[in-house]
């Protein structure tokens, strides 16, 4: 399985649509995308994970790294996820306390920092 990424700008927010698997093989592609966006001055990111089929610890590490990057610029990284199997990973690791997780992209965009 591959990783599909696309981005779009919604005002000062950048939405990254992610599909497929985020694992040790594909996570570098997501990391590169996050780094590029921060380098372009995009500090408020929404990662839409509704089409993600699999997430491993490498993928979690990339998301945490992205969060640290945007926070260094007073930014935010919000997740959109309603899939129980993916949400369970965030709960088990305690990352639900670190990442704001929303049920829709619209909610994530509208949320205040």
C-alpha positions as CSV (number, residue, x, y, z in Angstrom):
1,X,0.0,0.0,0.0
2,X,1.2,3.5,-0.8
3,X,0.6,6.9,0.8
4,X,-1.4,9.5,-1.0
5,X,-1.0,13.1,0.0
6,X,-2.7,16.3,-1.2
7,X,-2.8,19.7,0.3
8,X,-5.2,22.7,0.0
9,X,-5.3,26.1,1.7
10,X,-8.4,27.2,3.7
11,X,-7.6,30.7,4.8
12,X,-4.6,30.6,7.1
13,X,-5.0,26.8,7.5
14,X,-3.5,24.1,5.3
15,X,-5.4,20.9,5.0
16,X,-3.3,17.8,4.3
17,X,-5.5,14.9,3.0
18,X,-3.7,11.6,3.8
19,X,-4.7,8.3,2.4
20,X,-3.3,4.8,2.7
21,X,-0.7,3.6,5.2
22,X,1.6,5.7,7.3
23,X,4.3,3.3,8.2
24,X,8.1,3.0,8.3
25,X,8.2,3.0,4.5
26,X,5.8,5.8,3.8
27,X,6.2,8.1,6.8
28,X,9.3,10.0,5.3
29,X,6.9,11.2,2.5
30,X,4.6,12.7,5.1
31,X,7.5,14.2,7.1
32,X,8.8,15.8,3.9
33,X,5.4,17.3,3.2
34,X,5.1,18.7,6.8
35,X,8.6,20.2,6.7
36,X,8.0,21.8,3.3
37,X,4.8,23.4,4.5
38,X,6.4,24.8,7.6
39,X,9.3,26.1,5.5
40,X,6.7,27.9,3.3
41,X,5.3,29.6,6.4
42,X,2.3,27.4,6.8
43,X,2.0,27.0,10.6
44,X,-1.6,26.0,11.0
45,X,-2.1,22.5,9.7
46,X,-5.0,20.1,9.6
47,X,-4.2,16.5,8.8
48,X,-7.2,14.7,7.5
49,X,-6.7,11.0,8.3
50,X,-10.1,9.7,7.3
51,X,-8.6,7.7,4.5
52,X,-5.7,6.3,6.5
53,X,-5.8,2.5,6.7
54,X,-2.8,1.9,8.9
55,X,-0.7,3.9,11.3
56,X,2.4,2.7,13.1
57,X,4.9,4.2,15.6
58,X,7.0,5.8,12.8
59,X,3.9,7.6,11.6
60,X,3.1,8.8,15.1
61,X,6.6,10.1,15.4
62,X,6.2,12.1,12.2
63,X,3.0,13.6,13.5
64,X,4.7,14.5,16.8
65,X,7.6,16.0,14.9
66,X,5.3,18.0,12.8
67,X,3.5,19.3,15.9
68,X,6.9,20.4,17.4
69,X,7.8,22.2,14.2
70,X,4.5,24.2,14.0
71,X,4.6,25.0,17.7
72,X,8.0,26.5,17.3
73,X,6.2,29.1,15.2
74,X,3.2,29.5,17.5
75,X,1.3,27.3,15.1
76,X,-1.1,24.3,15.4
77,X,-1.5,20.8,14.1
78,X,-5.0,19.3,14.3
79,X,-6.1,15.9,13.3
80,X,-9.3,14.7,11.7
81,X,-10.1,11.1,12.5
82,X,-13.2,9.1,13.2
83,X,-11.9,5.6,12.6
84,X,-11.9,3.7,15.8
85,X,-8.8,1.6,14.9
86,X,-6.7,4.7,14.4
87,X,-8.2,6.6,17.4
88,X,-7.3,3.6,19.6
89,X,-3.7,4.1,18.8
90,X,-3.8,7.7,19.9
91,X,-5.6,6.7,23.1
92,X,-3.2,3.9,24.0
93,X,-0.2,6.2,23.5
94,X,-1.7,9.1,25.4
95,X,-1.5,11.3,22.3
96,X,-5.2,12.3,22.6
97,X,-3.9,14.7,25.2
98,X,-1.3,16.2,22.8
99,X,-3.3,16.4,19.5
100,X,-6.7,18.1,19.1
101,X,-8.7,15.4,17.2
102,X,-11.8,16.5,15.3
103,X,-14.5,14.6,13.6
104,X,-14.6,16.9,10.4
105,X,-12.2,19.1,8.5
106,X,-14.7,21.9,9.0
107,X,-14.6,21.6,12.8
108,X,-10.8,21.5,12.7
109,X,-10.6,24.6,10.5
110,X,-13.1,26.5,12.7
111,X,-11.4,25.6,16.0
112,X,-9.5,28.4,17.7
113,X,-6.0,27.9,18.9
